[in-house]
Amino acid sequence: MSDERDPDSGGTDLTERQRLEAHGFRPRKRFGQNFLVDPRIPELTVARASWQPADTVLEIGPGSGALTAALLSAGHDVRAIERDRDLVPVLLERFRAEREAGRFGVREGDALEADWTADLPLDRRPWIAGNLPYSITTPLLLRAFSYRDVFAGAVFMLQREYGDRLLAAPGSKTYGSITVWTRAHAEVRSVLKVGRSSFWPRPGVESIVVELAFPETPPFPGDRAVLERVVRASFSQRRKTLTNAMASGLGREKAWVLDVLKHAEVEPEVRAETLGLAEFARITESALAHDL
């Protein structure tokens, strides 16, 4: 099934907006709130993602519960973390029956600080889902990676430009350090493109739903701390060759870098954006062997 959508297609349903307004709720800019009001989007998201009905889902920032409702309808149990205390009673009222049946729970908290595993059954690897506030996408993404050994994967709504960076191929303009770091933790694919008209208030950018599957054996099973140092240094000065960027970013002599690259079988004159995870993995192993 194609992931393409008309980015400004119609079909907006005011049910979610009316539910929020009935509680006297208005979106708060300080929380970066843009609520999903097109009912087709959560339904398509749930249908196209790789999770199974038996999988519990941790939802980050459920808002009024648009995605929550679709997940529950598909058979998932849902546990949610909501930062806005005024939205918690909205969710508790909407999903009272599911909460009483033990299928839904929500706690007030900041997902950047809260324990994501609290109240989650871990007999089967759960999933993560959420419409991530654009201003804190990277910190939340990195937090998800820190839990990759616990969860089976994540399905996130992101700013389209950011999602394109995660999906980028080596050599493209959008390919960068976050691309490599993501590939070190997850298998990435596009699920759904979402237009601005699907939100209230309408954001200034388009969105995309991406799936990050966390296989039990990570794509990069080596020392992630060293990989992070190598990747950051390599992309620190995109216009420079890999040799010069690594020497500057790691504070090492060029001779050391050249020796590392030689043993990694990577050409010293290439630029970081042309290399894939496999090349960075070899550079990381070589750097470790050379006492980085």
Secondary structure, DSSP 8 states (H G I E B T S, - for coil): ------TT------HHHHHHHHTT----GGGT--EE--THHHHHHHHHSS--TT--EEEE--TTSHHHHHHHHTT--EEEEES-TTTHHHHHHHTHHHHHTTSEEEEE--TTTS-TTTT---SS--EEEEE--GGGHHHHHHHHHHTTTT-SEEEEEEEHHHHHHHH--TTSTT--HHHHHHHHH-EEEEEEEE-GGGEES--SS-EEEEEEE--SS-SS-S-HHHHHHHHHHHHTTTTS-HHHHHHHHHT--HHHHHHHHHHHT--TTS-GGG--HHHHHHHHHHHHHTT-
